[in-house]
Amino acid sequence: MAVAAGLSLGMEGIMTQGHKSTHVRKKQIMDAARKLIMRSGSEHVTVRNMAKEVGISEAAIYRHFKSKTEILSFLADSVADGLLHDIDTAGSVGFTSLDIIDEILRTHLSRIEQRRGLSFLVLAEIISFGDKSLNKKVSGNIRIYVDRLKLLLSDGVRVGLISQDVDLEAAALLLFGMIQGLVNIWALSGYKFDLAEKYSQLWKVYKRSLTLR
């Protein structure tokens, strides 16, 4: 019985190790797609180039993903999860909803600046593939993100920080567009200007517009 139990534990350990290896390999493949997008643009994101980036065969890629589209779909989810994580971890006691939104966006930009616009630029490049299923995936993820911002803005209306006549849907979309546009311009400039400083200027204008009556 002891031997059987030992064998059982040993097999469980092997299975766990194998599962972990699969998870790690999938992450490596998605990271390769990210790097190719940022370094060379969407036209260079091929299974061959991803395999070369990771240092494995194309066949090994297909053992983990059915297609390039599936890889990019997982990547789109990974980007969205990161953005939503910033929302979930933002805020502290005494913060207003506008302060929390400001903190969320600054956290986004801090991560973006460290990794050269990764999140929002990756989304833009995935859209550029023109794949309907990918576009639907990205659109759904953006919808979830915008709805979370909208919820925070509604809290601002409830406590009197934001004017009741503000269109919250438009205000939430404007927040997303502001960050997306700012990051795109920053990338096109060759990352030459201070992202946080430019954001601060935009945030002042945006915040003021919410309280005007």
C-alpha positions in Angstrom: 0.0 0.0 0.0 2.8 2.4 0.9 4.5 1.6 -2.5 1.2 2.2 -4.3 0.7 5.5 -2.5 4.3 6.5 -3.3 3.8 5.7 -7.0 0.5 7.6 -7.0 2.1 10.7 -5.5 5.0 10.3 -8.0 2.7 10.2 -10.9 0.7 13.2 -9.6 4.0 15.1 -9.3 4.9 14.3 -12.9 1.4 15.4 -14.1 1.6 18.6 -12.2 5.1 19.3 -13.6 3.8 18.6 -17.1 0.8 20.9 -16.6 3.1 23.7 -15.4 5.4 23.2 -18.3 2.5 23.6 -20.7 1.4 26.8 -18.9 4.9 28.2 -19.1 5.3 27.3 -22.7 2.0 29.0 -23.6 3.1 32.1 -21.8 6.4 32.1 -23.7 4.6 31.8 -27.0 2.3 34.7 -26.1 5.3 36.8 -25.0 6.9 36.1 -28.3 3.8 37.4 -30.1 4.0 40.5 -28.0 7.6 41.1 -28.7 7.1 40.6 -32.5 4.2 43.1 -32.4 6.2 45.7 -30.6 9.5 45.2 -32.5 8.3 44.6 -36.0 4.6 45.2 -36.3 1.7 42.8 -36.9 2.8 41.7 -40.4 5.7 39.9 -38.8 3.6 37.9 -36.3 3.8 34.5 -37.9 3.9 31.0 -36.3 7.4 30.6 -37.8 8.7 33.8 -36.3 7.1 33.0 -32.9 8.7 29.6 -32.9 12.1 31.2 -33.7 11.6 33.8 -30.9 10.9 31.0 -28.4 13.5 28.6 -29.7 11.1 25.8 -30.6 9.7 24.2 -33.7 6.5 25.3 -35.4 5.1 21.9 -34.5 5.7 22.6 -30.9 3.6 25.8 -31.2 0.7 23.8 -32.6 0.8 21.4 -29.7 -0.2 24.3 -27.5 -2.4 26.5 -29.8 -4.5 25.6 -32.8 -3.6 28.6 -34.8 -2.0 32.1 -34.8 -5.5 33.5 -34.3 -5.9 31.5 -31.1 -2.6 32.8 -29.8 -3.6 36.4 -30.4 -7.0 35.7 -28.8 -5.3 34.5 -25.7 -3.0 37.5 -25.9 -5.9 39.9 -26.1 -7.4 38.3 -23.0 -4.1 38.6 -21.2 -3.9 42.3 -22.0 -7.5 42.8 -20.8 -6.8 40.9 -17.6 -3.9 43.2 -16.9 -6.0 46.4 -17.4 -8.8 45.0 -15.2 -6.3 44.0 -12.5 -5.2 47.6 -12.3 -8.8 48.6 -11.7 -9.3 45.9 -9.1 -6.2 46.8 -7.1 -6.7 50.6 -7.2 -8.0 52.8 -4.5 -7.7 53.1 -0.8 -9.7 54.5 2.1 -10.6 58.1 1.6 -10.1 58.1 -2.1 -12.9 59.6 -4.3 -14.0 57.8 -7.5 -12.1 60.4 -9.6 -8.9 59.9 -7.6 -9.3 56.1 -8.1 -9.7 56.6 -11.9 -6.7 58.8 -11.9 -4.7 56.2 -10.0 -5.8 53.5 -12.4 -4.8 55.4 -15.5 -1.4 56.4 -13.9 -0.8 52.8 -13.1 -1.6 51.8 -16.7 0.8 54.5 -17.9 3.6 53.5 -15.5 3.4 49.9 -16.8 3.2 51.1 -20.4 6.2 53.4 -20.0 8.2 50.6 -18.5 7.3 48.2 -21.4 6.9 50.7 -24.2 3.2 51.0 -24.6 2.6 47.3 -24.5 -1.0 47.0 -23.5 -2.8 49.6 -25.7 -0.4 49.2 -28.7 -0.9 45.4 -28.7 -4.7 45.9 -28.8 -4.3 48.3 -31.7 -2.1 45.8 -33.6 -4.4 42.9 -33.0 -7.2 44.9 -34.4 -5.1 45.7 -37.5 -5.1 42.0 -38.4 -8.7 42.4 -39.6 -9.8 39.1 -38.2 -13.5 39.2 -37.3 -13.2 36.8 -34.4 -10.2 38.7 -33.0 -12.0 42.0 -33.4 -15.0 40.6 -31.6 -12.8 39.4 -28.8 -11.0 42.7 -28.4 -14.3 44.6 -28.7 -15.8 42.5 -25.9 -12.8 43.0 -23.7 -12.9 46.8 -24.2 -16.6 46.8 -23.4 -15.9 45.2 -20.0 -13.1 47.7 -19.3 -15.3 50.7 -20.3 -18.2 49.4 -18.2 -15.9 49.2 -15.2 -14.8 52.8 -15.7 -18.4 53.8 -16.2 -19.3 52.2 -12.8 -16.6 54.3 -11.1 -17.9 57.5 -12.8 -21.4 56.7 -11.6 -20.1 56.6 -8.1 -18.8 60.1 -8.7 -22.2 61.3 -9.7 -23.8 59.6 -6.7 -21.6 61.5 -4.2 -21.8 64.8 -6.1 -18.3 65.0 -7.6 -19.5 64.7 -11.2 -22.4 66.6 -12.7 -25.6 64.6 -13.1 -26.0 65.7 -16.7 -22.8 64.0 -17.8 -23.2 61.2 -20.3 -21.4 58.4 -18.4 -21.1 56.1 -21.4 -19.5 58.9 -23.4 -17.3 59.9 -20.5 -16.0 56.3 -20.0 -15.3 55.9 -23.7 -13.5 59.2 -23.7 -11.2 58.0 -21.0 -10.3 54.9 -23.0 -9.8 56.9 -26.1 -7.7 59.4 -24.3 -5.3 56.8 -23.1 -5.3 54.8 -26.3 -4.7 58.0 -28.4 -2.0 59.3 -26.0 0.0 56.0 -26.1 -0.3 55.8 -29.9 1.1 59.4 -30.3 3.8 58.6 -27.8 4.9 55.5 -29.8 4.7 57.4 -33.1 7.0 60.1 -31.6 9.6 57.4 -30.8 8.7 57.6 -27.1 10.3 61.0 -26.9 8.0 62.9 -24.5 7.1 62.3 -20.9 4.0 60.2 -20.9 3.0 60.9 -17.3 3.4 64.6 -17.7 1.3 64.8 -20.9 -1.3 62.6 -19.2 -1.5 65.1 -16.3 -2.4 67.9 -18.7 -5.1 65.8 -20.3 -6.5 64.7 -17.0 -6.9 68.3 -15.8 -9.0 69.1 -18.9 -11.0 65.9 -18.6 -11.7 66.3 -14.9 -12.8 69.9 -15.3 -15.3 68.9 -18.0 -17.1 66.5 -15.6 -17.9 69.2 -13.1 -18.9 72.0 -15.5 -22.6 72.8 -15.4 
